[in-house]
Every structure is written in structure tokens, then in C-alpha cells.
Amino acid sequence: MTEQVTGAPGPAARKIAPASTWGAELRAMFTLAWPLVIAQLAQNALTTTDVIMTGWLGPDFLAAGTLATTFLMPFLVGGIGIVGAVAPLVAQARGARDIKAVRRVVRQGMWAAILIAAVLVPFLWQIKPIFAALGQDPAITLMSEQYIQTAVWMLFPALAIIALRSLLSAFDSTRIILLITVGGVVFNAALNYALIFGNFGFPRLELRGSAVATVLTNALMFGLMLLYVLRHRRFKRFNIMIRFWKPDWPRFRQIFRIGTPIGLTVLAEVGLFTAAALLMGLLGTDEVAAHAVALQSASMAFMVPLGLGIAATVRVGVAYGRTDPEGVRKAGWTAFALGTGFMTLSCIVFLTMGPVIVSWFLDPRSAANANALGLAATFLVVAGFFQIVDGAQVVAAHALRGLSDTKVPMVIAIVGYWLIGLPVAYFLGFELGWRGVGIWLGLAAGLGSVAVVLVARFAMRERLGLMRTMA
């Protein structure tokens, strides 16, 4: 591990609760996870709010906003994956009572956020020639460019939030994450309503107004989370902003060494959905709008196992740091059972309530929306079938991250999503003429293949040598 702090550990270091039974682990996991789950749902609600309100402007605005955010998201979540290396590293440091490492890892996580944002902003501004080369509709491309040119400024605060959230989660302070995120949802909804439609005396900015709201909301959430970390007695002792510009190159490189495979893993999955959206764009505006509705609905359900996965990284990481193989086993499988159990319920909901769900996004009274509504309801049926494997793969991936196992899962994800999922989507959608349904079946094939291999890898962790540093 890293250097140990001499002397008696502080109160945060002592408050590490090994779970002696499955019931104790279930309680510990639930206590840690439920604020994270709700916070993830609230975080997703930020995007849902944007989708709903731009949908009120009409299918063209919804399609443009969807293509713009679909273009942005792979790079954002790739950056989130890299900075997300802070979570297992802080959890392992806590488990080993290496408190000095906590400050250094979080600080270098903020450095990573600055670097990633600085690299991505100039590239993302090139959306117009990129979309033109991909054959997207010129009018929709112009609207998408207007959104992206403003929305890129949310990158640094959104990435820096991940470093701070990792610190708070590793020390069981997840309720403040929930409170700040819910506050962000309310703030974002009010700003969207004001800036998209010109309410409360604000100018009517339409799609650009949604981008402005996104930037200001992320800036507010970052500011509040940083203030909490700097002022709360449990965290201010880490002094993460003192001598902020002093480099710690070993920690900085460690974040990228562990985080880059995480980022590429997430990028492989989100990139698959980006490619699916671009394929939908070749089919027509109604297909893109329907894809946006179905994807947003599936994403909302996905937030629950994602929150459980974040908790699994912490619980597995702390157990790994204190050399507790039994704790690793209990933490991983408890999160897996909770995640797949919930996704079974969401599968049932999608299969039985698809038309009701899509009517929340597009007005069923408008004849112009009839085709998009029918397509979206059909896509949700397919999404329902892959809910369970989607939950399984995200929890398994996060449990492996708690062991700092990121390189092989990256390869698994790339192969599963891009060598299985995308070819199947293209073949079924275009070669067999199944159109949007075929594309969604390809998504299901990619997710299913990755889930099977990642779950098997966690189950075989000792035979594969993933626990070899634990005596």
C-alpha cells in the first residue's frame, strides 16, 4: 500500500465496520447505498428534465438535444471514469488507515478533472463538421452545435464533483451527496423552465437555455460540495485545497493508471449507445426522438444498480484495504443481489407500462408525435428484457474496481460492446431491416455478453490472483 500514518488513527479511520454476517453486510450496504441510489436517480433527473422540457418544444428540438448530449456524454463519462479512480483508492486507503493518502488522492483527482476538461473543450466545439461527416441532418446539426458550445463549460465542475463525491462516499457521508443533488434537480428544473421558454422575465433561449441551466447547475453543486468538505469538521482536516498546486506526480499517475481503464470501460458502453443514436439518426427524426425517450427511461432504472455499484466499490475497497477476503465476498455479492433484484422489478414495469411511460415525454394528444410514441413503447419492451443483465454488469464492474481490477474489465467491455453489440445492432437494424428494434436488440446482446464475463470474473477473483496482495 502507501505510507502509513503513525500514531492513533483519527475518528474517521476508526469508524470502519467489518460485516461479520450476511445480514450485517446487507444493513451496511443499504445504509451506504440508499442515499447514493437516490442521488443517482436525482442526477439522472437532471437529464430527464432537459429531455422533457425540450420535448415540449417539439420533436426537432428533442432530436437535436438528444444528438448533442449523446455526442457529449461519452467524453464526459470517460472523464468521470478516470476521476472515479479516486473512489477505490480512497476506500482502500481508509481500510488500511492510510489517512495521508486520502488527501493526496482527492487533490490529484481535482488535478485530473482540470486536465481532462482542458483537453475536451476544444474537441467538442468541432461537433458541426463531425456531424456533417456522419451524415446528420444539417438543421438538426446546427441546433446541436448551439447546445454544445455552451454545455461544454459544465465539464470541470461535473468531473470535480466526482472526486469530492468519492471522498464523501468512502467515509459514509452519502446523505449530503443526496441533499446537494436533489437541490441541483430543483435548481435545474427552475432554470430550464425560465431559460428554455422565456418565463419569469428571462429571454427565450430554447435549446441553448437548457445548456446554460446545465452549466450553472453543475457549478452550484460543485461549489456546495466543496464548501461542505472544507467546512465540515470530519473532512476539513484533510486540507484538500491547501497547497493545491503542489504536485504529487505518483498519485497523479496512479489515478490515470487505474482510472483510464475505468474511463475506457464506461466509454465503451456509452459509446455503444452513442453509436446507436447515430444509427437512429440515419433512420429519421421520429426514431431519434423515440430512442431518446426509451433510453432516458432505461437510464433512470439503471441509476439504482449504478448507485449500488458505487457503494460496492467502497465496501469492497475498504475490505480489500484491511485485507479481509470474506468482507470482499460479502460486499460484492450483496450488492449484486440488490442490483439484479431491483432490475427484475424494472423489467416488469417496462413490459407492462410502456405506453404510459412514453406519454410522460411526448404529448399523446399531438398527431405529430404518434409515430415516435409507438416506436418508443416498442423500444421499451426490448429495454425491459436487458434490464437484469444491465444491472449485473454495472455492479460486477464496480465490485472489481474496489479491487483495483480495471484493465481486464476494460478489454471485456470493448469486446462485448463493440465486437458483439454494435455489429449485431447494425446487422439486425439495417441488413435484416428491423430498424430501431434491431438496434435495441444489438444493445441487449452487448450488455448481456459483458455481464456474463464480469460476474464470472468476480466469482473467480481468488483463482485469477485478484486477491494476491491480501495475506
C-alpha positions in Angstrom: 0.0 0.0 0.0 1.2 3.5 0.7 2.9 5.1 3.7 1.1 4.6 7.0 0.2 7.3 9.4 1.9 6.8 12.7 0.2 7.3 16.0 -3.5 6.8 16.8 -5.9 6.9 13.9 -8.4 9.7 13.8 -12.2 9.1 14.3 -12.8 8.7 10.6 -10.1 6.0 10.4 -11.5 4.1 13.3 -15.1 4.0 12.0 -14.6 1.0 9.7 -17.3 -1.6 10.3 -16.4 -5.1 9.1 -19.6 -7.1 8.5 -19.4 -10.4 10.4 -22.6 -11.8 8.8 -24.6 -11.5 5.6 -27.3 -9.6 7.5 -24.8 -7.1 8.8 -23.3 -6.6 5.3 -26.8 -6.1 3.9 -27.5 -3.4 6.5 -24.1 -1.8 6.0 -24.6 -1.9 2.2 -28.1 -0.5 2.3 -27.1 2.3 4.7 -24.3 3.4 2.4 -26.1 2.8 -0.8 -29.6 4.3 -0.4 -28.5 7.9 -0.5 -26.3 7.2 -3.4 -29.1 5.4 -5.3 -31.5 8.3 -4.7 -28.7 10.8 -5.6 -28.1 8.9 -8.9 -31.8 9.0 -9.6 -31.8 12.7 -8.9 -28.6 13.1 -11.1 -30.4 11.3 -13.9 -33.4 13.5 -13.3 -31.3 16.5 -14.4 -31.1 15.0 -17.8 -34.7 13.8 -17.7 -35.8 17.4 -17.0 -33.9 18.6 -20.1 -35.4 15.8 -22.2 -39.0 16.5 -21.1 -38.8 20.3 -21.5 -37.0 20.2 -24.9 -39.6 17.6 -25.9 -42.3 20.3 -25.2 -40.6 22.4 -27.9 -41.2 19.6 -30.4 -39.6 16.5 -31.9 -36.9 18.6 -33.8 -35.7 20.2 -30.7 -35.7 16.9 -28.8 -33.8 15.2 -31.6 -31.2 18.0 -31.7 -30.8 18.0 -27.9 -30.5 14.2 -27.9 -27.8 14.1 -30.6 -25.9 16.9 -28.8 -25.9 15.3 -25.4 -25.3 11.8 -26.9 -22.1 13.3 -28.5 -21.1 14.9 -25.3 -21.8 12.1 -22.9 -19.1 9.6 -24.0 -16.4 12.1 -23.3 -18.0 13.3 -20.0 -18.4 9.8 -18.7 -15.0 8.8 -19.9 -13.6 11.6 -17.8 -15.8 10.6 -14.9 -14.4 7.1 -15.1 -10.8 8.4 -14.9 -11.6 10.7 -11.9 -13.6 7.8 -10.5 -10.4 6.1 -9.6 -10.4 8.3 -6.6 -13.2 6.1 -5.1 -11.4 2.8 -4.8 -8.1 4.5 -3.9 -9.6 6.5 -1.0 -11.6 3.4 0.1 -8.5 1.3 0.2 -6.6 4.0 2.0 -9.3 4.2 4.6 -9.3 0.4 5.0 -5.5 0.5 5.5 -5.8 3.6 7.8 -3.5 5.4 5.4 -5.2 8.8 6.0 -2.4 10.9 4.5 -3.0 9.2 1.2 -6.7 10.3 1.2 -5.8 14.0 0.9 -3.3 13.3 -1.8 -5.6 11.2 -3.9 -8.5 13.6 -3.7 -6.3 16.6 -4.6 -4.8 14.8 -7.6 -8.3 13.8 -8.6 -9.1 17.5 -8.9 -6.0 18.0 -11.0 -7.2 15.2 -13.3 -10.5 17.0 -13.7 -8.8 20.2 -14.7 -6.6 18.4 -17.3 -9.5 16.4 -18.8 -11.7 19.4 -19.2 -9.0 21.5 -20.8 -8.3 18.7 -23.4 -12.0 18.0 -24.2 -13.5 21.5 -24.6 -11.7 22.4 -27.9 -12.5 19.0 -29.4 -16.2 19.1 -28.5 -16.5 22.5 -30.2 -16.0 20.7 -33.5 -19.4 19.0 -33.4 -20.6 20.6 -36.6 -18.0 19.2 -39.0 -18.1 15.8 -37.2 -21.9 15.6 -37.6 -21.7 16.7 -41.2 -19.2 13.9 -41.9 -21.6 11.4 -40.2 -24.5 12.4 -42.5 -26.7 14.0 -39.9 -29.5 16.4 -40.9 -28.0 20.0 -41.4 -30.8 21.8 -39.5 -30.6 19.4 -36.5 -26.8 19.7 -36.6 -26.9 23.5 -36.3 -29.2 23.3 -33.3 -27.0 20.7 -31.7 -23.9 22.9 -32.2 -25.7 25.8 -30.4 -26.3 23.5 -27.4 -22.8 22.0 -27.2 -21.0 25.4 -27.5 -22.4 26.3 -24.1 -22.8 22.9 -22.4 -19.0 22.1 -22.6 -18.4 24.5 -19.7 -20.0 22.1 -17.3 -17.1 19.6 -17.8 -14.8 20.8 -15.0 -17.4 21.1 -12.2 -19.1 17.8 -13.2 -15.7 16.0 -13.1 -14.6 17.7 -9.9 -17.8 16.6 -8.2 -16.8 13.0 -8.7 -13.5 13.5 -6.8 -15.4 15.1 -3.9 -18.2 12.5 -4.0 -15.6 9.7 -3.8 -14.2 11.2 -0.6 -17.6 11.6 1.0 -18.8 8.1 -0.1 -15.6 6.4 1.2 -16.3 7.9 4.7 -20.0 7.0 4.6 -21.2 10.6 4.2 -23.6 10.0 1.4 -26.6 11.9 2.7 -25.0 15.2 1.9 -24.4 14.0 -1.7 -28.2 13.2 -1.8 -29.2 16.7 -0.5 -26.9 18.6 -2.9 -28.0 16.5 -5.9 -31.7 16.9 -5.1 -31.2 20.6 -4.7 -29.5 20.6 -8.1 -32.5 19.0 -9.7 -34.9 21.7 -8.4 -32.5 24.4 -9.4 -32.0 22.9 -12.9 -35.8 22.5 -13.4 -36.5 26.1 -12.5 -33.7 27.4 -14.8 -34.8 25.2 -17.6 -38.4 26.5 -17.3 -37.1 30.1 -17.2 -34.5 30.0 -20.0 -36.0 27.5 -22.5 -39.4 29.2 -22.7 -38.6 32.7 -21.6 -40.5 32.6 -18.3 -40.1 34.9 -15.2 -38.8 37.7 -17.4 -35.9 35.7 -18.8 -35.1 35.6 -22.5 -36.4 32.7 -24.5 -33.2 30.7 -25.4 -34.8 27.4 -26.2 -32.2 24.7 -26.6 -29.3 27.0 -25.6 -31.2 27.8 -22.4 -31.1 24.2 -21.4 -27.3 24.2 -21.9 -27.0 27.3 -19.7 -29.0 25.7 -17.0 -26.9 22.6 -17.1 -23.7 24.6 -16.7 -25.0 26.7 -13.8 -26.4 23.7 -12.0 -23.2 21.7 -12.1 -21.2 24.8 -10.9 -23.6 25.2 -8.0 -23.4 21.6 -7.0 -19.6 21.6 -7.1 -19.5 24.8 -5.0 -21.8 23.4 -2.3 -19.9 20.1 -2.1 -16.5 21.8 -1.9 -17.8 24.1 0.8 -19.0 21.1 2.8 -15.7 19.3 2.5 -13.8 22.4 3.5 -16.0 23.4 6.5 -17.2 20.1 8.0 -15.1 19.0 10.9 -14.8 15.5 9.7 -13.3 16.5 6.3 -11.6 19.9 6.8 -8.7 18.1 8.5 -7.7 16.7 5.1 -7.0 20.3 3.9 -7.5 19.3 0.2 -7.2 22.9 -1.0 -4.1 23.9 1.0 -1.0 24.0 -1.3 -3.4 22.8 -4.0 -0.9 23.5 -6.8 1.8 21.4 -5.2 2.3 18.4 -7.5 2.1 14.8 -6.4 3.1 13.0 -9.6 3.0 9.4 -8.2 -0.6 9.9 -7.1 -1.5 11.7 -10.3 -0.1 8.9 -12.4 -1.8 6.3 -10.2 -5.2 7.9 -10.8 -4.7 7.8 -14.6 -3.2 4.2 -14.4 -6.3 2.9 -12.6 -8.8 5.4 -13.9 -8.1 5.3 -17.6 -9.3 1.7 -18.0 -12.4 2.7 -16.0 -13.0 5.6 -18.3 -12.5 3.5 -21.4 -14.8 0.8 -19.9 -17.6 3.3 -19.4 -16.7 5.0 -22.7 -17.1 1.7 -24.5 -20.7 1.3 -23.1 -21.8 4.9 -23.6 -20.1 4.9 -27.0 -22.3 1.9 -27.9 -25.4 4.0 -27.1 -23.9 7.0 -28.9 -23.4 4.8 -32.0 -27.0 3.5 -31.6 -28.3 7.1 -31.5 -26.3 8.0 -34.6 -27.7 4.9 -36.4 -31.2 6.1 -35.3 -30.4 9.5 -36.9 -30.0 7.7 -40.2 -33.5 6.3 -39.9 -35.3 9.6 -39.1 -36.2 12.2 -36.6 -39.0 10.1 -35.1 -36.6 7.2 -34.4 -34.2 9.6 -32.7 -36.9 11.1 -30.5 -38.3 7.6 -29.6 -34.7 6.4 -28.8 -34.3 9.4 -26.5 -37.5 8.6 -24.6 -36.7 4.9 -24.3 -33.1 5.5 -23.4 -33.9 8.1 -20.7 -36.4 5.7 -19.2 -33.9 2.8 -19.1 -31.3 5.2 -17.8 -33.5 6.1 -14.9 -33.8 2.5 -13.8 -30.1 2.0 -14.4 -29.3 4.6 -11.7 -30.3 2.2 -8.9 -27.8 -0.6 -9.7 -25.3 2.2 -10.5 -25.7 3.6 -7.0 -25.4 0.2 -5.6 -22.2 -0.3 -7.7 -20.7 2.8 -6.2 -21.4 1.5 -2.8 -19.9 -1.8 -3.8 -16.7 -0.1 -4.8 -16.4 1.5 -1.4 -17.3 -1.7 0.7 -15.1 -3.9 -1.4 -12.3 -1.4 -1.4 -12.4 -0.9 2.4 -12.4 -4.7 2.9 -9.5 -5.1 0.4 -7.6 -2.3 2.2 -7.9 -4.1 5.6 -7.0 -7.5 4.0 -10.5 -9.0 4.6 -11.3 -11.6 1.8 -14.6 -12.5 3.5 -15.6 -8.9 3.6 -14.9 -8.6 -0.1 -17.0 -11.6 -0.9 -20.0 -10.4 1.2 -19.8 -6.9 -0.1 -19.7 -7.9 -3.8 -22.5 -10.5 -3.7 -24.8 -8.4 -1.5 -24.6 -5.5 -4.0 -25.1 -7.9 -6.9 -28.3 -9.4 -5.3 -29.7 -6.0 -4.6 -28.9 -4.7 -8.1 -30.3 -7.6 -10.1 -33.4 -7.8 -7.8 -34.3 -4.2 -8.5 -33.8 -4.6 -12.2 -36.1 -7.6 -12.3 -38.8 -5.2 -11.0 -38.0 -2.6 -13.6 -38.2 -5.2 -16.3 -41.7 -6.0 -15.3 -42.6 -2.3 -15.2 -41.2 -1.7 -18.8 -43.1 -4.7 -20.2 -46.4 -3.7 -18.7 -46.4 0.1 -18.6 -44.5 1.1 -21.7 -47.2 3.3 -23.4 -47.9 5.1 -20.1 -44.2 5.9 -19.5 -43.6 7.3 -23.0 -46.6 9.6 -22.7 -44.7 11.4 -20.0 -42.2 12.6 -22.6 -44.2 13.2 -25.7 -47.8 14.6 -25.8 -50.0 11.7 -27.0 -52.7 14.3 -28.0 -50.5 15.6 -30.8 -50.8 13.7 -34.1 -47.2 14.7 -34.9 -46.0 12.5 -32.0 -48.0 9.4 -32.9 -45.2 7.5 -34.7 -42.5 8.5 -32.2 -44.7 7.3 -29.3 -45.3 3.9 -30.9 -41.6 3.4 -31.6 -40.7 4.4 -28.0 -43.1 2.0 -26.5 -41.7 -0.8 -28.6 -38.1 0.1 -27.7 -39.1 0.0 -24.0 -40.2 -3.6 -24.4 -36.7 -4.6 -25.6 -35.1 -2.5 -22.8 -37.2 -4.4 -20.3 -35.6 -7.7 -21.4 -32.0 -6.4 -20.9 -32.6 -4.7 -17.5 -31.3 -7.6 -15.4 -28.0 -8.1 -17.3 -27.5 -4.3 -17.3 -27.8 -4.3 -13.6 -25.5 -7.3 -13.2 -22.7 -5.9 -15.4 -22.5 -2.5 -13.6 -22.4 -4.0 -10.1 -19.8 -6.5 -11.1 -17.7 -3.9 -12.8 -17.8 -1.7 -9.7 -17.0 -4.6 -7.3 -13.9 -5.3 -9.4 -12.9 -1.7 -9.2 -12.8 -2.0 -5.5 -10.0 -4.5 -6.0 -8.3 -2.0 -8.4 -9.0 -4.5 -11.2 -9.7 -2.3 -14.2 -7.6 -3.3 -17.2 -9.2 -6.7 -18.0 -12.8 -5.4 -17.4 -11.9 -2.7 -19.9 -11.0 -5.3 -22.6 -14.1 -7.3 -21.8 -16.3 -4.2 -22.2 -14.7 -3.2 -25.5 -15.1 -6.7 -27.0 -18.6 -7.1 -25.7 -20.0 -3.7 -26.7 -18.1 -3.1 -30.0 -17.4 -6.5 -31.4 -20.7 -8.0 -30.3 -23.2 -5.3 -29.5 -22.6 -2.8 -32.4 -22.3 -5.4 -35.2 -25.5 -7.1 -34.0 -27.3 -3.8 -33.9 -26.2 -2.9 -37.4 -27.0 -6.3 -38.8 -30.4 -6.5 -37.3 -31.3 -2.9 -37.9 -30.2 -2.4 -41.4 -29.3 -5.8 -43.0 -32.4 -7.5 -41.8 -34.5 -4.3 -41.9 -35.7 -4.4 -38.3 -34.7 -0.8 -38.0 -34.9 0.7 -34.4 -35.9 -2.6 -32.8 -32.9 -4.3 -34.3 -30.6 -1.6 -33.0 -32.0 -2.1 -29.5 -31.6 -5.8 -29.7 -28.0 -5.2 -30.5 -27.6 -3.2 -27.3 -29.1 -6.1 -25.4 -26.6 -8.5 -26.9 -23.7 -6.3 -26.0 -24.8 -5.8 -22.4 -25.6 -9.5 -21.9 -22.2 -10.7 -23.1 -20.3 -8.3 -20.8 -22.5 -9.1 -17.8 -21.8 -12.8 -18.0 -18.0 -12.4 -18.2 -17.7 -9.7 -15.5 -19.8 -11.7 -13.0 -17.7 -14.8 -13.7 -14.5 -12.8 -13.1 -15.6 -11.5 -9.7 -16.7 -15.1 -8.8 -13.2 -16.4 -9.8 -11.3 -13.5 -8.2 -9.1 -15.6 -6.0 -8.2 -18.1 -8.7 -7.4 -15.3 -11.0 -5.0 -13.7 -8.5 -7.0 -10.6 -7.9 -6.6 -11.0 -4.1 -2.9 -11.9 -4.2 -1.8 -8.7 -2.3 -4.0 -9.8 0.6 -2.1 -12.1 3.0 
